[in-house]
Amino acid sequence: MEQLTAEFGGAGQVGVGVGPVLERFDGVSSIVVLRGGGLGDLIFAIPAMAALKAAYPSATVTLLGTPVHQALLGALTSPVDEVVVLPFAEGVRPGEEDAGELDLFFADMRSRHFDLAVQLHGGGRYSNPFLLRLGARHTVGTRTADAASLERTIPYIYYQHEPLRALEVAGFAGAFPVDLEARLAPAQGGAASEAADGSAGQPLVVIHPGATDPRRRWPAEKFAELAGACASDGSRVVIIGDSSEQDLAEDIAARAGSAAVRSAAGALDMAGLVSLLAKADVVVANDSGPRHLAQALGVPTVGIFWAGNVINAGALGRSLHRIHTSWVTACPTCGIDVTQVGWTAPRCVHDDSVVAGIGVSEVYEDVRSLSAATFAKQDA
C-alpha cells in the first residue's frame, strides 16, 4: 500500500480487480482511449472500456483507433461512444506521417479537454508520448523501462493475457472489471449476411484460415481436409477472409471438393461479417481477429494457437471455446528461439508455420462436438 501511494502520487488502493484498483479520479466527464491495430486488438480492449464506462457512467468514451475499428463498432453495440481515426504515426498507426496532419489532430484533441486518457497500445515507447500530447488532465497506461511515464503506469511485460492487461490498466484508473472478456452484440437493424444462406437444417461452420503473422497460420491443406470432413458430416462451410486472403480461401474451398464448402473471402463488409459470425454454429480459426470477434459474439470457437499466443490471446473458458496448442519453440528453418518476441528480441526472416503439427482429427472432433451441441440447442 505504501509503495502504491508513493509511486502514484497519493493514489490509494481501494480494491482488487485483475490487479490493484486505485482511487477514481474526480470530475471525469470525458475519457479517451488509445488502441490502434486490428480487430483482435480492439476486442482485447473492450472489457477495459466497459469497466471505465461503468466506473464513470456519465462520461463519454472516445476511442482513438483505426478505420477497421470504426467499421466494426458501427456494426455492434459497445461501450464506445465515438471512434476517432488515428493519423499515421510511428508506432501507433503505421503509414507515412504528415507533420501538419499530426499537429492538426493534436490541436483538435487538446481542444476537447479530455479528463482522462488511457493508453492500451503496447509498451508505451511511442504510444505514451502520443498520449501525453492529447493534453488530458489524467493519464494512465502501460510502460516498458524505456517509455515515457504517465501519471499512473503499470509495467508492460509481453507475456500477459491482453484483455486482462487492459483491465489492469483500467483498475489503475479506478475501474473494477465488468467482464473479463469482450461481450458484443450486433447493432439493432444490422445488415443480414447472404453468405449464410442455405439449408436451415444444416449446421453452419465458418472457417478463417488467415492471420496477420504467417507463422500463426495452419496449413491450407489441413483447413481443406477439415472443411471437407465437416461438409461430409452435413454441415455448410463458409470460408472467410479479407481481400488479401481471397486466393487462400478459394484454394481451400476448391481442395475441399464439396459444393457445401464455399468462400466468402473479400465479399463481406464489416456488418456482413458480424452477421455471418453471429449465425454460425461454430467458428474455426487461427489466432486472428475474426476468431476473437466470434468469441465476443458468444459463438463457439475452435482456435489453433501457438503456445505463446495462448498466454496472450486464448479464450479463458473451455465449455464454448476449444484451443489446440503448438508447443514449437524454435523456428523450423533457422532454429532461433521464437519465444523471445515483442520488444525482447528481433524476429527472424522465416515465415514457417509454427502450428503445422496440429492434427486435423483432433480439431475436427471439437468442431463436430461444438457444432452438434449448438445446432441441437438452437433446434430445441
C-alpha positions as a Markdown table, in Angstrom:
| # | Residue | x | y | z |
|---|---|---|---|---|
| 1 | Met | 0.0 | 0.0 | 0.0 |
| 2 | Glu | 2.8 | 2.5 | 0.9 |
| 3 | Gln | 4.6 | 1.6 | -2.3 |
| 4 | Leu | 1.5 | 2.2 | -4.4 |
| 5 | Thr | 0.9 | 5.5 | -2.7 |
| 6 | Ala | 4.4 | 6.7 | -3.2 |
| 7 | Glu | 4.5 | 5.7 | -6.9 |
| 8 | Phe | 1.1 | 7.0 | -7.9 |
| 9 | Gly | 1.2 | 10.4 | -6.3 |
| 10 | Gly | -1.0 | 9.7 | -3.3 |
| 11 | Ala | -3.5 | 7.4 | -5.1 |
| 12 | Gly | -4.6 | 4.8 | -2.6 |
| 13 | Gln | -5.6 | 1.2 | -3.3 |
| 14 | Val | -9.4 | 0.8 | -2.9 |
| 15 | Gly | -9.9 | -2.7 | -4.0 |
| 16 | Val | -8.7 | -5.6 | -6.1 |
| 17 | Gly | -9.6 | -6.4 | -9.7 |
| 18 | Val | -7.2 | -8.0 | -12.1 |
| 19 | Gly | -4.6 | -6.0 | -10.1 |
| 20 | Pro | -5.0 | -3.1 | -7.7 |
| 21 | Val | -7.9 | -0.9 | -8.2 |
| 22 | Leu | -6.9 | 2.7 | -7.3 |
| 23 | Glu | -9.0 | 5.6 | -6.3 |
| 24 | Arg | -11.1 | 7.1 | -9.1 |
| 25 | Phe | -10.3 | 10.5 | -10.5 |
| 26 | Asp | -12.7 | 13.4 | -9.7 |
| 27 | Gly | -14.8 | 15.2 | -12.2 |
| 28 | Val | -14.3 | 12.8 | -15.2 |
| 29 | Ser | -16.8 | 13.5 | -17.9 |
| 30 | Ser | -14.7 | 12.6 | -20.9 |
| 31 | Ile | -12.4 | 9.6 | -21.5 |
| 32 | Val | -10.1 | 9.0 | -24.4 |
| 33 | Val | -8.6 | 5.5 | -25.1 |
| 34 | Leu | -5.7 | 4.9 | -27.4 |
| 35 | Arg | -5.8 | 1.5 | -29.1 |
| 36 | Gly | -4.7 | 1.0 | -32.7 |
| 37 | Gly | -4.2 | -2.2 | -34.6 |
| 38 | Gly | -6.6 | -4.8 | -36.0 |
| 39 | Leu | -9.8 | -6.4 | -35.0 |
| 40 | Gly | -8.3 | -8.5 | -32.2 |
| 41 | Asp | -6.5 | -5.5 | -30.7 |
| 42 | Leu | -9.8 | -3.7 | -30.4 |
| 43 | Ile | -11.6 | -6.7 | -28.9 |
| 44 | Phe | -8.9 | -7.1 | -26.3 |
| 45 | Ala | -9.6 | -3.5 | -25.2 |
| 46 | Ile | -13.4 | -3.8 | -24.9 |
| 47 | Pro | -13.6 | -5.2 | -21.3 |
| 48 | Ala | -11.4 | -2.3 | -20.1 |
| 49 | Met | -13.6 | 0.2 | -21.9 |
| 50 | Ala | -16.7 | -1.4 | -20.4 |
| 51 | Ala | -15.1 | -1.1 | -17.0 |
| 52 | Leu | -14.3 | 2.5 | -17.5 |
| 53 | Lys | -17.8 | 3.2 | -18.6 |
| 54 | Ala | -19.2 | 1.5 | -15.5 |
| 55 | Ala | -16.8 | 3.4 | -13.2 |
| 56 | Tyr | -17.6 | 6.8 | -14.8 |
| 57 | Pro | -21.2 | 6.3 | -16.1 |
| 58 | Ser | -21.7 | 9.9 | -17.0 |
| 59 | Ala | -18.5 | 10.1 | -19.1 |
| 60 | Thr | -18.2 | 9.8 | -22.8 |
| 61 | Val | -15.7 | 7.2 | -24.1 |
| 62 | Thr | -13.8 | 8.2 | -27.3 |
| 63 | Leu | -11.6 | 5.5 | -28.9 |
| 64 | Leu | -8.6 | 6.6 | -30.9 |
| 65 | Gly | -8.5 | 3.7 | -33.3 |
| 66 | Thr | -8.2 | 2.6 | -36.9 |
| 67 | Pro | -10.7 | 2.5 | -39.8 |
| 68 | Val | -11.4 | -1.1 | -39.2 |
| 69 | His | -12.3 | -0.3 | -35.6 |
| 70 | Gln | -14.7 | 2.4 | -36.8 |
| 71 | Ala | -16.4 | 0.0 | -39.2 |
| 72 | Leu | -16.7 | -2.8 | -36.6 |
| 73 | Leu | -18.1 | -0.6 | -33.8 |
| 74 | Gly | -20.6 | 0.8 | -36.3 |
| 75 | Ala | -22.0 | -2.7 | -36.6 |
| 76 | Leu | -22.1 | -3.5 | -32.9 |
| 77 | Thr | -23.4 | -2.3 | -29.6 |
| 78 | Ser | -20.4 | -1.4 | -27.4 |
| 79 | Pro | -19.2 | 0.9 | -24.5 |
| 80 | Val | -17.6 | 3.2 | -27.1 |
| 81 | Asp | -19.5 | 6.5 | -27.8 |
| 82 | Glu | -17.2 | 7.7 | -30.6 |
| 83 | Val | -14.3 | 6.5 | -32.7 |
| 84 | Val | -11.8 | 9.0 | -34.0 |
| 85 | Val | -9.5 | 7.5 | -36.6 |
| 86 | Leu | -5.8 | 7.9 | -35.8 |
| 87 | Pro | -3.5 | 9.8 | -38.1 |
| 88 | Phe | -0.4 | 7.9 | -39.4 |
| 89 | Ala | 2.2 | 8.0 | -36.6 |
| 90 | Glu | 5.2 | 5.8 | -35.9 |
| 91 | Gly | 4.5 | 3.0 | -33.5 |
| 92 | Val | 0.8 | 4.0 | -33.3 |
| 93 | Arg | -0.6 | 3.6 | -36.8 |
| 94 | Pro | 1.8 | 2.5 | -39.5 |
| 95 | Gly | 2.0 | 4.7 | -42.6 |
| 96 | Glu | 3.6 | 7.8 | -44.0 |
| 97 | Glu | 3.5 | 10.5 | -41.3 |
| 98 | Asp | 2.4 | 14.0 | -42.2 |
| 99 | Ala | 3.6 | 16.5 | -39.6 |
| 100 | Gly | 0.9 | 19.1 | -40.4 |
| 101 | Glu | -1.8 | 16.5 | -40.1 |
| 102 | Leu | -0.5 | 15.3 | -36.8 |
| 103 | Asp | -0.3 | 18.9 | -35.5 |
| 104 | Leu | -4.0 | 19.5 | -36.5 |
| 105 | Phe | -5.0 | 16.2 | -34.9 |
| 106 | Phe | -3.4 | 17.0 | -31.6 |
| 107 | Ala | -4.8 | 20.6 | -31.6 |
| 108 | Asp | -8.3 | 19.2 | -32.1 |
| 109 | Met | -7.8 | 16.6 | -29.3 |
| 110 | Arg | -6.5 | 19.2 | -26.9 |
| 111 | Ser | -9.4 | 21.4 | -27.6 |
| 112 | Arg | -11.7 | 18.7 | -26.3 |
| 113 | His | -10.1 | 18.9 | -22.8 |
| 114 | Phe | -10.3 | 15.2 | -22.0 |
| 115 | Asp | -10.4 | 14.5 | -18.3 |
| 116 | Leu | -8.8 | 11.0 | -18.6 |
| 117 | Ala | -6.5 | 9.5 | -21.3 |
| 118 | Val | -5.9 | 5.7 | -21.2 |
| 119 | Gln | -3.1 | 4.0 | -23.1 |
| 120 | Leu | -3.9 | 0.4 | -24.1 |
| 121 | His | -1.5 | 0.4 | -27.1 |
| 122 | Gly | 1.6 | -1.7 | -26.2 |
| 123 | Gly | 4.6 | -0.8 | -24.1 |
| 124 | Gly | 4.4 | 3.0 | -24.5 |
| 125 | Arg | 7.7 | 3.7 | -26.3 |
| 126 | Tyr | 5.7 | 5.5 | -29.0 |
| 127 | Ser | 2.2 | 5.5 | -27.5 |
| 128 | Asn | 2.9 | 7.2 | -24.2 |
| 129 | Pro | 4.4 | 10.4 | -25.9 |
| 130 | Phe | 1.5 | 10.3 | -28.3 |
| 131 | Leu | -1.0 | 10.1 | -25.3 |
| 132 | Leu | 0.7 | 12.9 | -23.5 |
| 133 | Arg | 0.2 | 15.2 | -26.5 |
| 134 | Leu | -3.5 | 14.9 | -26.1 |
| 135 | Gly | -3.4 | 17.2 | -23.1 |
| 136 | Ala | -5.7 | 15.2 | -20.8 |
| 137 | Arg | -5.9 | 16.1 | -17.1 |
| 138 | His | -5.1 | 12.5 | -16.1 |
| 139 | Thr | -3.1 | 9.7 | -17.9 |
| 140 | Val | -3.0 | 6.0 | -17.2 |
| 141 | Gly | -1.3 | 3.2 | -19.1 |
| 142 | Thr | 1.5 | 0.6 | -19.5 |
| 143 | Arg | 5.2 | 1.3 | -20.0 |
| 144 | Thr | 8.4 | -0.5 | -20.7 |
| 145 | Ala | 11.5 | 0.7 | -19.0 |
| 146 | Asp | 12.4 | 3.0 | -21.9 |
| 147 | Ala | 9.0 | 4.5 | -22.3 |
| 148 | Ala | 7.8 | 7.9 | -21.0 |
| 149 | Ser | 6.0 | 7.7 | -17.7 |
| 150 | Leu | 2.3 | 8.6 | -17.3 |
| 151 | Glu | 0.5 | 9.7 | -14.1 |
| 152 | Arg | -0.2 | 6.1 | -13.3 |
| 153 | Thr | 1.5 | 3.3 | -15.1 |
| 154 | Ile | 1.9 | -0.5 | -14.8 |
| 155 | Pro | 4.9 | -2.4 | -16.2 |
| 156 | Tyr | 4.5 | -3.8 | -19.7 |
| 157 | Ile | 5.6 | -7.4 | -19.7 |
| 158 | Tyr | 5.0 | -9.1 | -23.0 |
| 159 | Tyr | 3.5 | -12.4 | -21.8 |
| 160 | Gln | 0.2 | -11.3 | -20.2 |
| 161 | His | -3.3 | -12.0 | -21.3 |
| 162 | Glu | -4.2 | -8.9 | -23.4 |
| 163 | Pro | -7.8 | -8.3 | -22.1 |
| 164 | Leu | -6.6 | -8.8 | -18.5 |
| 165 | Arg | -3.6 | -6.4 | -19.1 |
| 166 | Ala | -6.1 | -3.8 | -20.3 |
| 167 | Leu | -8.3 | -4.5 | -17.3 |
| 168 | Glu | -5.3 | -4.0 | -15.0 |
| 169 | Val | -4.8 | -0.6 | -16.6 |
| 170 | Ala | -8.5 | 0.2 | -16.1 |
| 171 | Gly | -8.0 | -0.7 | -12.5 |
| 172 | Phe | -5.3 | 1.9 | -12.2 |
| 173 | Ala | -7.9 | 4.4 | -13.4 |
| 174 | Gly | -10.3 | 3.3 | -10.6 |
| 175 | Ala | -12.4 | 0.9 | -12.7 |
| 176 | Phe | -13.4 | -2.6 | -11.5 |
| 177 | Pro | -14.0 | -5.3 | -14.1 |
| 178 | Val | -17.4 | -5.8 | -15.5 |
| 179 | Asp | -16.4 | -8.7 | -17.8 |
| 180 | Leu | -13.1 | -10.5 | -18.1 |
| 181 | Glu | -13.6 | -10.9 | -21.9 |
| 182 | Ala | -15.4 | -8.9 | -24.5 |
| 183 | Arg | -19.1 | -9.3 | -24.9 |
| 184 | Leu | -20.6 | -7.8 | -28.0 |
| 185 | Ala | -23.9 | -7.9 | -29.9 |
| 186 | Pro | -24.8 | -6.9 | -33.5 |
| 187 | Ala | -26.4 | -3.5 | -33.7 |
| 188 | Gln | -30.1 | -3.5 | -34.0 |
| 189 | Gly | -31.2 | -3.4 | -37.6 |
| 190 | Gly | -27.8 | -4.6 | -38.8 |
| 191 | Ala | -27.4 | -6.0 | -42.3 |
| 192 | Ala | -28.1 | -9.7 | -42.8 |
| 193 | Ser | -25.4 | -11.7 | -44.4 |
| 194 | Glu | -26.2 | -13.5 | -47.6 |
| 195 | Ala | -23.1 | -15.7 | -47.1 |
| 196 | Ala | -25.0 | -17.8 | -44.5 |
| 197 | Asp | -27.9 | -18.5 | -46.9 |
| 198 | Gly | -28.6 | -22.2 | -47.4 |
| 199 | Ser | -30.4 | -25.0 | -45.7 |
| 200 | Ala | -31.7 | -24.1 | -42.3 |
| 201 | Gly | -31.5 | -27.8 | -41.4 |
| 202 | Gln | -27.7 | -27.9 | -41.5 |
| 203 | Pro | -25.1 | -26.6 | -39.0 |
| 204 | Leu | -23.1 | -23.7 | -40.2 |
| 205 | Val | -19.3 | -23.9 | -39.8 |
| 206 | Val | -17.3 | -20.7 | -40.5 |
| 207 | Ile | -13.6 | -21.0 | -41.2 |
| 208 | His | -11.0 | -18.2 | -41.1 |
| 209 | Pro | -7.6 | -19.5 | -42.4 |
| 210 | Gly | -5.7 | -16.2 | -42.2 |
| 211 | Ala | -3.6 | -14.5 | -39.6 |
| 212 | Thr | -1.5 | -11.3 | -39.6 |
| 213 | Asp | 1.6 | -13.3 | -38.8 |
| 214 | Pro | 2.1 | -16.1 | -41.3 |
| 215 | Arg | 3.7 | -18.2 | -38.6 |
| 216 | Arg | 0.3 | -18.5 | -36.9 |
| 217 | Arg | -1.4 | -20.0 | -39.9 |
| 218 | Trp | -2.4 | -23.6 | -40.0 |
| 219 | Pro | -1.5 | -25.1 | -43.4 |
| 220 | Ala | -4.2 | -24.6 | -46.2 |
| 221 | Glu | -4.3 | -28.4 | -46.9 |
| 222 | Lys | -5.3 | -29.0 | -43.3 |
| 223 | Phe | -8.1 | -26.4 | -43.4 |
| 224 | Ala | -9.2 | -28.0 | -46.7 |
| 225 | Glu | -9.3 | -31.5 | -45.1 |
| 226 | Leu | -11.2 | -30.2 | -42.1 |
| 227 | Ala | -13.7 | -28.3 | -44.4 |
| 228 | Gly | -14.3 | -31.5 | -46.4 |
| 229 | Ala | -14.9 | -33.6 | -43.3 |
| 230 | Cys | -17.4 | -31.0 | -42.0 |
| 231 | Ala | -19.2 | -31.0 | -45.3 |
| 232 | Ser | -19.3 | -34.8 | -45.4 |
| 233 | Asp | -21.0 | -34.7 | -41.9 |
| 234 | Gly | -23.8 | -32.5 | -43.3 |
| 235 | Ser | -22.5 | -29.0 | -42.4 |
| 236 | Arg | -22.5 | -25.9 | -44.5 |
| 237 | Val | -19.0 | -24.4 | -44.5 |
| 238 | Val | -18.2 | -20.8 | -45.3 |
| 239 | Ile | -14.5 | -19.7 | -45.6 |
| 240 | Ile | -14.0 | -16.0 | -44.8 |
| 241 | Gly | -11.1 | -13.5 | -45.1 |
| 242 | Asp | -10.3 | -10.1 | -46.4 |
| 243 | Ser | -9.4 | -9.3 | -50.0 |
| 244 | Ser | -5.8 | -10.3 | -49.4 |
| 245 | Glu | -6.9 | -13.8 | -48.2 |
| 246 | Gln | -9.3 | -14.4 | -51.2 |
| 247 | Asp | -6.9 | -16.7 | -53.1 |
| 248 | Leu | -6.2 | -18.7 | -49.9 |
| 249 | Ala | -9.9 | -19.1 | -49.1 |
| 250 | Glu | -10.8 | -20.1 | -52.7 |
| 251 | Asp | -7.9 | -22.6 | -52.8 |
| 252 | Ile | -9.1 | -24.2 | -49.6 |
| 253 | Ala | -12.7 | -24.4 | -50.9 |
| 254 | Ala | -11.5 | -26.0 | -54.1 |
| 255 | Arg | -9.4 | -28.5 | -52.3 |
| 256 | Ala | -12.3 | -29.5 | -50.0 |
| 257 | Gly | -14.1 | -30.9 | -53.0 |
| 258 | Ser | -17.6 | -30.3 | -51.9 |
| 259 | Ala | -20.4 | -28.0 | -53.0 |
| 260 | Ala | -21.2 | -27.4 | -49.4 |
| 261 | Val | -17.9 | -25.6 | -48.9 |
| 262 | Arg | -17.7 | -22.0 | -50.4 |
| 263 | Ser | -15.6 | -18.9 | -50.0 |
| 264 | Ala | -16.9 | -15.5 | -48.9 |
| 265 | Ala | -13.5 | -14.0 | -48.6 |
| 266 | Gly | -13.3 | -10.4 | -49.9 |
| 267 | Ala | -17.1 | -10.3 | -50.3 |
| 268 | Leu | -18.2 | -9.2 | -46.8 |
| 269 | Asp | -18.2 | -5.7 | -45.3 |
| 270 | Met | -17.9 | -5.5 | -41.5 |
| 271 | Ala | -21.7 | -5.6 | -40.9 |
| 272 | Gly | -21.9 | -8.7 | -43.1 |
| 273 | Leu | -19.0 | -10.4 | -41.2 |
| 274 | Val | -20.7 | -9.7 | -37.9 |
| 275 | Ser | -24.0 | -11.1 | -39.2 |
| 276 | Leu | -22.4 | -14.2 | -40.6 |
| 277 | Leu | -20.4 | -14.9 | -37.4 |
| 278 | Ala | -23.4 | -14.4 | -35.2 |
| 279 | Lys | -25.3 | -17.1 | -37.2 |
| 280 | Ala | -22.5 | -19.6 | -37.1 |
| 281 | Asp | -22.8 | -22.8 | -35.0 |
| 282 | Val | -19.0 | -22.9 | -34.6 |
| 283 | Val | -16.1 | -20.8 | -35.9 |
| 284 | Val | -12.7 | -22.4 | -36.6 |
| 285 | Ala | -9.7 | -20.1 | -37.0 |
| 286 | Asn | -6.1 | -19.4 | -36.2 |
| 287 | Asp | -5.3 | -16.8 | -33.6 |
| 288 | Ser | -7.0 | -14.0 | -35.5 |
| 289 | Gly | -9.4 | -11.1 | -35.3 |
| 290 | Pro | -12.4 | -13.0 | -36.7 |
| 291 | Arg | -12.0 | -15.7 | -34.0 |
| 292 | His | -11.8 | -13.1 | -31.3 |
| 293 | Leu | -14.9 | -11.4 | -32.7 |
| 294 | Ala | -16.8 | -14.7 | -32.9 |
| 295 | Gln | -16.0 | -15.3 | -29.2 |
| 296 | Ala | -17.2 | -11.9 | -28.2 |
| 297 | Leu | -20.4 | -12.5 | -30.0 |
| 298 | Gly | -21.0 | -15.6 | -27.9 |
| 299 | Val | -20.3 | -18.1 | -30.8 |
| 300 | Pro | -18.4 | -21.3 | -30.0 |
| 301 | Thr | -14.9 | -21.4 | -31.4 |
| 302 | Val | -12.1 | -23.8 | -32.1 |
| 303 | Gly | -8.8 | -22.0 | -32.2 |
| 304 | Ile | -5.4 | -23.1 | -33.5 |
| 305 | Phe | -2.7 | -21.4 | -31.4 |
| 306 | Trp | 1.0 | -21.2 | -30.9 |
| 307 | Ala | 1.7 | -21.6 | -27.1 |
| 308 | Gly | 2.8 | -18.0 | -26.6 |
| 309 | Asn | -0.3 | -16.7 | -28.2 |
| 310 | Val | -2.5 | -18.8 | -25.9 |
| 311 | Ile | -1.0 | -16.8 | -23.0 |
| 312 | Asn | -1.7 | -13.5 | -24.6 |
| 313 | Ala | -4.9 | -14.2 | -26.5 |
| 314 | Gly | -6.5 | -17.5 | -25.7 |
| 315 | Ala | -10.1 | -17.8 | -24.5 |
| 316 | Leu | -10.3 | -18.2 | -20.8 |
| 317 | Gly | -13.1 | -20.8 | -20.8 |
| 318 | Arg | -13.4 | -24.2 | -22.5 |
| 319 | Ser | -17.1 | -25.0 | -22.5 |
| 320 | Leu | -17.6 | -23.0 | -25.6 |
| 321 | His | -14.1 | -22.4 | -26.8 |
| 322 | Arg | -11.5 | -25.1 | -27.5 |
| 323 | Ile | -7.8 | -24.5 | -28.1 |
| 324 | His | -5.3 | -26.6 | -29.9 |
| 325 | Thr | -1.8 | -25.6 | -29.0 |
| 326 | Ser | 1.5 | -26.0 | -30.7 |
| 327 | Trp | 4.5 | -26.1 | -28.4 |
| 328 | Val | 7.1 | -25.3 | -31.0 |
| 329 | Thr | 9.7 | -23.0 | -29.5 |
| 330 | Ala | 12.2 | -22.7 | -32.4 |
| 331 | Cys | 11.9 | -21.5 | -36.0 |
| 332 | Pro | 11.7 | -24.7 | -38.1 |
| 333 | Thr | 14.2 | -23.2 | -40.6 |
| 334 | Cys | 16.9 | -21.5 | -38.6 |
| 335 | Gly | 16.3 | -22.7 | -35.1 |
| 336 | Ile | 16.1 | -19.3 | -33.4 |
| 337 | Asp | 14.1 | -19.2 | -30.2 |
| 338 | Val | 10.7 | -17.9 | -31.2 |
| 339 | Thr | 9.5 | -17.4 | -27.6 |
| 340 | Gln | 11.6 | -14.2 | -27.3 |
| 341 | Val | 9.1 | -11.9 | -29.0 |
| 342 | Gly | 7.8 | -8.4 | -28.8 |
| 343 | Trp | 10.4 | -6.0 | -27.6 |
| 344 | Thr | 12.9 | -8.6 | -26.3 |
| 345 | Ala | 14.4 | -9.9 | -29.5 |
| 346 | Pro | 14.4 | -9.4 | -33.3 |
| 347 | Arg | 12.2 | -11.7 | -35.4 |
| 348 | Cys | 13.9 | -14.0 | -37.9 |
| 349 | Val | 13.0 | -13.6 | -41.6 |
| 350 | His | 11.3 | -17.0 | -41.9 |
| 351 | Asp | 7.6 | -17.4 | -42.1 |
| 352 | Asp | 7.3 | -21.2 | -41.5 |
| 353 | Ser | 4.1 | -22.2 | -39.7 |
| 354 | Val | 4.7 | -23.0 | -36.0 |
| 355 | Val | 1.3 | -24.6 | -35.8 |
| 356 | Ala | 1.6 | -27.0 | -38.7 |
| 357 | Gly | 2.0 | -30.0 | -36.3 |
| 358 | Ile | -1.6 | -29.8 | -35.0 |
| 359 | Gly | -3.6 | -32.6 | -36.4 |
| 360 | Val | -6.9 | -32.4 | -38.3 |
| 361 | Ser | -8.6 | -35.2 | -36.5 |
| 362 | Glu | -8.5 | -33.6 | -33.0 |
| 363 | Val | -9.6 | -30.2 | -34.4 |
| 364 | Tyr | -12.5 | -31.9 | -36.3 |
| 365 | Glu | -13.7 | -33.7 | -33.1 |
| 366 | Asp | -14.0 | -30.4 | -31.3 |
| 367 | Val | -15.8 | -28.8 | -34.3 |
| 368 | Arg | -18.2 | -31.7 | -34.5 |
| 369 | Ser | -18.9 | -31.7 | -30.8 |
| 370 | Leu | -19.5 | -27.9 | -30.5 |
| 371 | Ser | -21.5 | -27.6 | -33.7 |
| 372 | Ala | -23.7 | -30.5 | -32.9 |
| 373 | Ala | -24.4 | -29.2 | -29.4 |
| 374 | Thr | -25.1 | -25.7 | -30.6 |
| 375 | Phe | -27.3 | -26.8 | -33.5 |
| 376 | Ala | -29.2 | -29.1 | -31.2 |
| 377 | Lys | -29.8 | -26.2 | -28.7 |
| 378 | Gln | -31.0 | -23.9 | -31.5 |
| 379 | Asp | -33.3 | -26.6 | -32.8 |
| 380 | Ala | -34.8 | -27.4 | -29.4 |
